[in-house]
């Protein structure tokens, strides 16, 4: 029984040692890279950086183009609004002058009617005499 115990404890100890060495070797640094591998990784990182920069430049150019288009659209809309405002102002001015002309015409008709009535009265008086 002692022998079986020693075998079991020895097996467990052996397994524990194997697990610890496996963990310790997993935590160690990976194998060291050569200079050519470093250069290759640097080159890939540089290419990736350049690609990202180019994508950013393209995006910025597209955004700038969109903003310029929006600005020109806004300018056209503002010019249209100014034109419509000027037309409305001109129409209002014409309406005011037409109103004034109509008032003058009514006044002139009223005066003409009054003068015609006076003339009629004068004729009637003159006919009676």
Phi and psi in degrees as GROMACS dihedral restraints (atoms count N, CA, C in turn):
[ dihedral_restraints ]
;  ai    aj    ak    al  type     phi  dphi    fc
    3     4     5     6     1   -62.7    20    10
    4     5     6     7     1   -35.4    20    10
    6     7     8     9     1   -66.9    20    10
    7     8     9    10     1   -42.2    20    10
    9    10    11    12     1   -64.5    20    10
   10    11    12    13     1   -39.3    20    10
   12    13    14    15     1   -63.9    20    10
   13    14    15    16     1   -43.1    20    10
   15    16    17    18     1   -63.4    20    10
   16    17    18    19     1   -40.7    20    10
   18    19    20    21     1   -65.4    20    10
   19    20    21    22     1   -44.0    20    10
   21    22    23    24     1   -64.9    20    10
   22    23    24    25     1   -46.9    20    10
   24    25    26    27     1   -65.1    20    10
   25    26    27    28     1   -40.1    20    10
   27    28    29    30     1   -64.4    20    10
   28    29    30    31     1   -40.8    20    10
   30    31    32    33     1   -65.7    20    10
   31    32    33    34     1   -43.8    20    10
   33    34    35    36     1   -63.2    20    10
   34    35    36    37     1   -41.0    20    10
   36    37    38    39     1   -65.0    20    10
   37    38    39    40     1   -41.2    20    10
   39    40    41    42     1   -62.8    20    10
   40    41    42    43     1   -42.7    20    10
   42    43    44    45     1   -63.9    20    10
   43    44    45    46     1   -41.2    20    10
   45    46    47    48     1   -64.1    20    10
   46    47    48    49     1   -41.7    20    10
   48    49    50    51     1   -64.7    20    10
   49    50    51    52     1   -42.0    20    10
   51    52    53    54     1   -62.7    20    10
   52    53    54    55     1   -42.5    20    10
   54    55    56    57     1   -63.4    20    10
   55    56    57    58     1   -42.6    20    10
   57    58    59    60     1   -66.5    20    10
   58    59    60    61     1   -40.8    20    10
   60    61    62    63     1   -69.0    20    10
   61    62    63    64     1   -34.7    20    10
   63    64    65    66     1   -65.3    20    10
   64    65    66    67     1   -44.9    20    10
   66    67    68    69     1   -64.2    20    10
   67    68    69    70     1   -41.9    20    10
   69    70    71    72     1   -64.7    20    10
   70    71    72    73     1   -40.1    20    10
   72    73    74    75     1   -72.7    20    10
   73    74    75    76     1   -29.0    20    10
   75    76    77    78     1   -70.9    20    10
   76    77    78    79     1   -29.1    20    10
   78    79    80    81     1   -84.4    20    10
   79    80    81    82     1   -12.6    20    10
   81    82    83    84     1   -70.3    20    10
   82    83    84    85     1   162.9    20    10
   84    85    86    87     1   -61.1    20    10
   85    86    87    88     1   146.4    20    10
   87    88    89    90     1   -66.3    20    10
   88    89    90    91     1   170.2    20    10
   90    91    92    93     1   -59.1    20    10
   91    92    93    94     1   145.1    20    10
   93    94    95    96     1   -71.7    20    10
   94    95    96    97     1   139.5    20    10
   96    97    98    99     1   -86.5    20    10
   97    98    99   100     1   153.7    20    10
   99   100   101   102     1   -84.9    20    10
  100   101   102   103     1   167.5    20    10
  102   103   104   105     1   -62.1    20    10
  103   104   105   106     1   -37.3    20    10
  105   106   107   108     1   -65.9    20    10
  106   107   108   109     1   -36.5    20    10
  108   109   110   111     1   -67.0    20    10
  109   110   111   112     1   -40.9    20    10
  111   112   113   114     1   -60.8    20    10
  112   113   114   115     1   -44.4    20    10
  114   115   116   117     1   -62.5    20    10
  115   116   117   118     1   -41.5    20    10
  117   118   119   120     1   -63.3    20    10
  118   119   120   121     1   -44.4    20    10
  120   121   122   123     1   -64.9    20    10
  121   122   123   124     1   -39.6    20    10
  123   124   125   126     1   -63.1    20    10
  124   125   126   127     1   -41.3    20    10
  126   127   128   129     1   -63.9    20    10
  127   128   129   130     1   -43.3    20    10
  129   130   131   132     1   -64.2    20    10
  130   131   132   133     1   -40.3    20    10
  132   133   134   135     1   -65.4    20    10
  133   134   135   136     1   -39.1    20    10
  135   136   137   138     1   -65.7    20    10
  136   137   138   139     1   -42.8    20    10
  138   139   140   141     1   -61.7    20    10
  139   140   141   142     1   -44.5    20    10
  141   142   143   144     1   -62.9    20    10
  142   143   144   145     1   -42.2    20    10
  144   145   146   147     1   -62.6    20    10
  145   146   147   148     1   -42.6    20    10
  147   148   149   150     1   -65.2    20    10
  148   149   150   151     1   -39.4    20    10
  150   151   152   153     1   -62.9    20    10
  151   152   153   154     1   -44.9    20    10
  153   154   155   156     1   -63.2    20    10
  154   155   156   157     1   -39.8    20    10
  156   157   158   159     1   -63.9    20    10
  157   158   159   160     1   -41.8    20    10
  159   160   161   162     1   -65.5    20    10
  160   161   162   163     1   -39.8    20    10
  162   163   164   165     1   -62.4    20    10
  163   164   165   166     1   -42.0    20    10
  165   166   167   168     1   -64.7    20    10
  166   167   168   169     1   -41.9    20    10
  168   169   170   171     1   -62.7    20    10
  169   170   171   172     1   -44.0    20    10
  171   172   173   174     1   -63.1    20    10
  172   173   174   175     1   -42.3    20    10
  174   175   176   177     1   -63.5    20    10
  175   176   177   178     1   -43.6    20    10
  177   178   179   180     1   -62.4    20    10
  178   179   180   181     1   -41.7    20    10
  180   181   182   183     1   -64.4    20    10
  181   182   183   184     1   -41.5    20    10
  183   184   185   186     1   -64.6    20    10
  184   185   186   187     1   -43.1    20    10
  186   187   188   189     1   -63.0    20    10
  187   188   189   190     1   -42.0    20    10
  189   190   191   192     1   -63.8    20    10
  190   191   192   193     1   -41.9    20    10
  192   193   194   195     1   -62.8    20    10
  193   194   195   196     1   -43.0    20    10
  195   196   197   198     1   -62.5    20    10
  196   197   198   199     1   -41.4    20    10
  198   199   200   201     1   -65.0    20    10
  199   200   201   202     1   -40.0    20    10
  201   202   203   204     1   -65.2    20    10
  202   203   204   205     1   -40.3    20    10
  204   205   206   207     1   -63.2    20    10
  205   206   207   208     1   -42.7    20    10
  207   208   209   210     1   -63.4    20    10
  208   209   210   211     1   -39.2    20    10
  210   211   212   213     1   -64.5    20    10
  211   212   213   214     1   -44.0    20    10
  213   214   215   216     1   -67.9    20    10
  214   215   216   217     1   -36.3    20    10
  216   217   218   219     1   -62.8    20    10
  217   218   219   220     1   -42.6    20    10
  219   220   221   222     1   -63.7    20    10
  220   221   222   223     1   -39.4    20    10
  222   223   224   225     1   -63.8    20    10
  223   224   225   226     1   -42.9    20    10
  225   226   227   228     1   -63.6    20    10
  226   227   228   229     1   -42.5    20    10
  228   229   230   231     1   -63.6    20    10
  229   230   231   232     1   -39.6    20    10
  231   232   233   234     1   -65.4    20    10
  232   233   234   235     1   -39.9    20    10
  234   235   236   237     1   -64.9    20    10
  235   236   237   238     1   -41.2    20    10
  237   238   239   240     1   -62.6    20    10
  238   239   240   241     1   -41.5    20    10
  240   241   242   243     1   -64.0    20    10
  241   242   243   244     1   -40.7    20    10
  243   244   245   246     1   -62.7    20    10
  244   245   246   247     1   -42.6    20    10
  246   247   248   249     1   -62.6    20    10
  247   248   249   250     1   -45.5    20    10
  249   250   251   252     1   -62.6    20    10
  250   251   252   253     1   -40.5    20    10
  252   253   254   255     1   -63.4    20    10
  253   254   255   256     1   -43.5    20    10
  255   256   257   258     1   -62.8    20    10
  256   257   258   259     1   -42.2    20    10
  258   259   260   261     1   -63.0    20    10
  259   260   261   262     1   -40.9    20    10
  261   262   263   264     1   -65.8    20    10
  262   263   264   265     1   -41.4    20    10
  264   265   266   267     1   -62.3    20    10
  265   266   267   268     1   -43.2    20    10
  267   268   269   270     1   -62.9    20    10
  268   269   270   271     1   -41.7    20    10
  270   271   272   273     1   -64.2    20    10
  271   272   273   274     1   -40.3    20    10
  273   274   275   276     1   -65.4    20    10
  274   275   276   277     1   -40.6    20    10
  276   277   278   279     1   -63.6    20    10
  277   278   279   280     1   -44.7    20    10
  279   280   281   282     1   -62.7    20    10
  280   281   282   283     1   -39.7    20    10
  282   283   284   285     1   -63.5    20    10
  283   284   285   286     1   -43.6    20    10
  285   286   287   288     1   -62.7    20    10
  286   287   288   289     1   -44.3    20    10
  288   289   290   291     1   -68.4    20    10
  289   290   291   292     1   -34.3    20    10
  291   292   293   294     1   -65.8    20    10
  292   293   294   295     1   -39.6    20    10
  294   295   296   297     1   -62.8    20    10
  295   296   297   298     1   -46.2    20    10
  297   298   299   300     1   -62.5    20    10
  298   299   300   301     1   -41.7    20    10
  300   301   302   303     1   -63.6    20    10
  301   302   303   304     1   -41.3    20    10
  303   304   305   306     1   -64.7    20    10
  304   305   306   307     1   -40.6    20    10
  306   307   308   309     1   -62.5    20    10
  307   308   309   310     1   -42.4    20    10
  309   310   311   312     1   -63.4    20    10
  310   311   312   313     1   -41.5    20    10
  312   313   314   315     1   -64.3    20    10
  313   314   315   316     1   -41.9    20    10
  315   316   317   318     1   -63.1    20    10
  316   317   318   319     1   -41.9    20    10
  318   319   320   321     1   -63.3    20    10
  319   320   321   322     1   -42.6    20    10
  321   322   323   324     1   -64.5    20    10
  322   323   324   325     1   -40.8    20    10
  324   325   326   327     1   -63.6    20    10
  325   326   327   328     1   -41.3    20    10
  327   328   329   330     1   -62.1    20    10
  328   329   330   331     1   -44.4    20    10
  330   331   332   333     1   -65.1    20    10
  331   332   333   334     1   -39.1    20    10
  333   334   335   336     1   -65.0    20    10
  334   335   336   337     1   -40.8    20    10
  336   337   338   339     1   -63.6    20    10
  337   338   339   340     1   -42.2    20    10
  339   340   341   342     1   -64.3    20    10
  340   341   342   343     1   -42.1    20    10
  342   343   344   345     1   -66.5    20    10
  343   344   345   346     1   -38.2    20    10
  345   346   347   348     1   -65.3    20    10
  346   347   348   349     1   -38.7    20    10
  348   349   350   351     1   -65.5    20    10
  349   350   351   352     1   -41.1    20    10
  351   352   353   354     1   -63.0    20    10
  352   353   354   355     1   -42.9    20    10
  354   355   356   357     1   -63.6    20    10
  355   356   357   358     1   -39.8    20    10
  357   358   359   360     1   -63.5    20    10
  358   359   360   361     1   -44.4    20    10
  360   361   362   363     1   -61.5    20    10
  361   362   363   364     1   -42.6    20    10
  363   364   365   366     1   -63.6    20    10
  364   365   366   367     1   -41.1    20    10
  366   367   368   369     1   -63.2    20    10
  367   368   369   370     1   -42.9    20    10
  369   370   371   372     1   -63.6    20    10
  370   371   372   373     1   -41.7    20    10
  372   373   374   375     1   -63.9    20    10
  373   374   375   376     1   -42.2    20    10
  375   376   377   378     1   -69.0    20    10
  376   377   378   379     1   -32.2    20    10
  378   379   380   381     1   -69.1    20    10
  379   380   381   382     1   -34.2    20    10
  381   382   383   384     1   -71.3    20    10
  382   383   384   385     1   -30.4    20    10
